[in-house]
Amino acid sequence: MNFEAGIRFIVFLVIFGVTNYLMMLRRYKNDIKKKKCLQQEKISRLYPKGSIIF
């Protein structure tokens, strides 16, 4: 009985860890997208439309 409970606990920990990792990975990707958009907005403010850059 204890062996079975131990196996179930380990399986639970693995499933919980994988879901937590996937959520963190999704959040990290969203943060990268937001930072990239903010960076592009800041750069576009430096160079307004109609200006010529050589």
N, C-alpha and C positions, 0 to 999 in steps of 0.2 A: 504493500500500500504506500509506504513512504517513497519507494523508488518511483512509482507511477506519479505521485504528486511532485517529485523532484523534476521528472521529465516534463510534466505539464508546465511547471514554473519556468523551466529553461525555455520551452517553446514560447511561452507568453513573453518572456523578456526579449527573445529574438524578434518576435512580431512587433512588439512595442518599439524596440530600437530601430527596426527598419522603417516603420511608419514615421517615427520622429525624424530620422535622417532624411526621408523623402520630403517631409514638410519643411525642414531647414533648407534643403537644396532648392525647393521651389521659392522660398522666401529670398534666398541669396540671389537667384536669377532675377527675381523682380526688383531687388535692390540695385543690381547691376544695370538693369534697363532704365530705372529712374535716374541713376547717376549719369548715365550716358545722355539721356534726354536733357537733364539740367546742364550738362557740360555743353551740349550743342546750343542750347538757348543762350548761355553766357557768351559763347563765341559769336553767335549771330548778333548779339547786342554790340559787340566790338566793331563789327563790320556791317554797317547798315546797307540796305539795298541801294544799288546805283553806284556804290563806290567801287573803284577799280583797284585791284591788288596786283602788283607786279612781282 
